[in-house]
Amino acid sequence: MKKLNATTKGFITGIVMILTSIGIFQVMGNFENNLQYIVYLMYIGGILWTLLDYKKRGGGPFTFKNYFSQGFKCFIVITLLMVVFTWVFMEMNPSLEEEMGKNYRADLVLKGNYTASEIDSMVLKAQKYFVPMLTSMAIFGYLVIGAMVTAIASLMISRQK
């Protein structure tokens, strides 16, 4: 059986995360629920799978640098897939942008600090930047989580004898 490399494991993990996200959205109707943490656990699991398999296969040297390199190859592919998924999903579901606009408008009206024209302008601007903002947050979030998990796990695994 052919051994999977770190990027292939990242691709597999990313596809499973996307399918799970779609399933959660179909069942719950949104992503604002605790089921979304399952996707993050899959992300962590994919990185750990990569690092532990690298250790199991042997061939070393088993340094922090080598483990981190393997983890990086995995999490960068997952990040790319999840960012593309986020952008495509948001573009295909404009109702989410409209819903955000309605909620934002209601919040601004509740505050009572703005005129109707100011509120309209602020809502339009928020809707205009909604998809780029969410995509940017996905990039940053997945990179930070991936780097932290990879660094911590690489450090722990590389210190084991």
C-alpha positions as CSV (number, residue, x, y, z in Angstrom):
1,M,0.0,0.0,0.0
2,K,1.3,3.4,-0.9
3,K,2.2,5.7,1.9
4,L,0.4,9.1,1.9
5,N,2.6,12.2,2.1
6,A,1.8,15.2,4.3
7,T,0.1,17.2,1.5
8,T,-2.1,14.3,0.5
9,K,-3.2,13.9,4.2
10,G,-3.9,17.7,4.2
11,F,-6.0,17.3,1.0
12,I,-8.0,14.4,2.5
13,T,-8.5,16.2,5.8
14,G,-9.6,19.4,4.0
15,I,-12.1,17.5,1.9
16,V,-13.6,15.7,4.9
17,M,-13.8,19.1,6.7
18,I,-15.6,20.7,3.8
19,L,-18.1,17.8,3.5
20,T,-18.7,17.9,7.3
21,S,-19.2,21.7,7.2
22,I,-21.8,21.3,4.4
23,G,-23.5,18.6,6.4
24,I,-23.7,20.8,9.5
25,F,-25.1,23.7,7.4
26,Q,-27.7,21.5,5.8
27,V,-28.8,20.1,9.2
28,M,-28.6,23.2,11.3
29,G,-29.2,25.9,8.7
30,N,-26.2,28.0,9.8
31,F,-22.7,27.7,11.2
32,E,-23.4,29.4,14.5
33,N,-23.6,26.3,16.6
34,N,-21.3,24.0,18.6
35,L,-21.2,21.3,15.9
36,Q,-18.7,23.5,14.0
37,Y,-16.1,22.5,16.6
38,I,-16.2,19.0,15.0
39,V,-14.5,20.6,11.9
40,Y,-11.8,22.1,14.1
41,L,-11.2,18.8,15.8
42,M,-10.8,17.2,12.3
43,Y,-8.3,19.9,11.5
44,I,-6.2,19.1,14.6
45,G,-6.7,15.4,13.9
46,G,-5.3,15.7,10.4
47,I,-2.2,17.5,11.6
48,L,-1.6,15.0,14.4
49,W,-2.2,12.1,11.9
50,T,0.5,13.6,9.7
51,L,3.0,14.1,12.5
52,L,2.5,10.7,14.2
53,D,2.6,8.9,10.9
54,Y,5.9,10.6,10.1
55,K,7.3,9.4,13.4
56,K,5.9,5.9,12.8
57,R,7.4,5.6,9.3
58,G,10.9,6.2,10.6
59,G,13.8,7.6,8.5
60,G,14.3,10.7,10.7
61,P,16.0,12.8,11.8
62,F,13.2,13.4,14.2
63,T,13.8,17.1,15.0
64,F,11.3,19.8,15.7
65,K,12.2,21.3,12.3
66,N,11.3,18.2,10.4
67,Y,8.1,17.6,12.3
68,F,7.0,21.2,11.8
69,S,7.8,20.9,8.1
70,Q,5.5,17.9,7.8
71,G,2.8,19.6,9.8
72,F,3.1,22.7,7.7
73,K,2.7,20.8,4.4
74,C,-0.5,19.4,5.8
75,F,-2.1,22.5,7.4
76,I,-1.2,24.8,4.5
77,V,-3.2,22.5,2.1
78,I,-6.1,22.4,4.5
79,T,-6.1,26.2,4.9
80,L,-6.1,26.7,1.2
81,L,-9.1,24.3,0.7
82,M,-11.0,25.8,3.6
83,V,-10.5,29.4,2.4
84,V,-11.6,28.5,-1.1
85,F,-14.6,26.7,0.4
86,T,-15.5,29.7,2.5
87,W,-15.3,32.1,-0.4
88,V,-17.3,29.8,-2.8
89,F,-19.9,29.0,-0.1
90,M,-20.5,32.6,0.7
91,E,-20.7,33.6,-3.0
92,M,-23.3,30.8,-3.5
93,N,-25.3,31.8,-0.5
94,P,-26.0,35.6,-0.8
95,S,-28.9,35.1,1.7
96,L,-26.2,34.9,4.5
97,E,-25.0,38.4,3.5
98,E,-28.5,39.7,3.5
99,E,-29.2,38.1,6.9
100,M,-26.0,39.7,8.3
101,G,-27.2,43.1,6.9
102,K,-30.6,42.8,8.6
103,N,-29.0,41.8,12.0
104,Y,-26.5,44.7,11.7
105,R,-29.3,47.1,10.9
106,A,-31.3,46.0,13.9
107,D,-28.2,46.4,16.2
108,L,-27.6,49.9,14.8
109,V,-31.2,50.9,15.3
110,L,-31.2,49.6,18.8
111,K,-28.2,51.7,19.7
112,G,-30.1,54.8,18.5
113,N,-26.9,56.8,17.7
114,Y,-27.3,57.0,13.9
115,T,-29.7,58.5,11.4
116,A,-31.5,56.4,8.9
117,S,-29.2,57.4,6.1
118,E,-26.1,56.7,8.2
119,I,-27.5,53.2,9.0
120,D,-28.2,52.5,5.4
121,S,-24.7,53.5,4.5
122,M,-23.1,51.5,7.2
123,V,-25.2,48.4,6.3
124,L,-24.3,48.7,2.6
125,K,-20.6,49.0,3.5
126,A,-20.7,46.0,5.8
127,Q,-22.5,43.9,3.1
128,K,-19.9,45.0,0.5
129,Y,-17.0,43.7,2.7
130,F,-18.8,40.7,4.2
131,V,-17.3,38.0,2.0
132,P,-13.7,39.4,1.9
133,M,-13.9,39.9,5.7
134,L,-15.0,36.3,6.3
135,T,-12.4,35.0,3.9
136,S,-9.7,37.0,5.6
137,M,-10.8,35.7,9.0
138,A,-10.7,32.1,7.6
139,I,-7.2,32.6,6.3
140,F,-5.9,34.0,9.6
141,G,-7.8,31.6,11.8
142,Y,-6.7,28.5,10.0
143,L,-3.1,29.6,9.7
144,V,-2.9,30.5,13.4
145,I,-4.5,27.3,14.6
146,G,-2.5,25.2,12.2
147,A,0.8,26.8,13.2
148,M,0.0,26.6,17.0
149,V,-1.1,22.9,16.8
150,T,1.9,22.0,14.6
151,A,4.4,23.8,16.8
152,I,3.1,22.3,20.1
153,A,2.7,18.8,18.7
154,S,6.1,18.9,16.9
155,L,7.8,20.0,20.1
156,M,6.1,17.3,22.2
157,I,6.7,14.5,19.7
158,S,10.3,15.5,18.9
159,R,11.1,15.4,22.6
160,Q,9.8,11.8,23.0
161,K,12.4,9.0,22.9
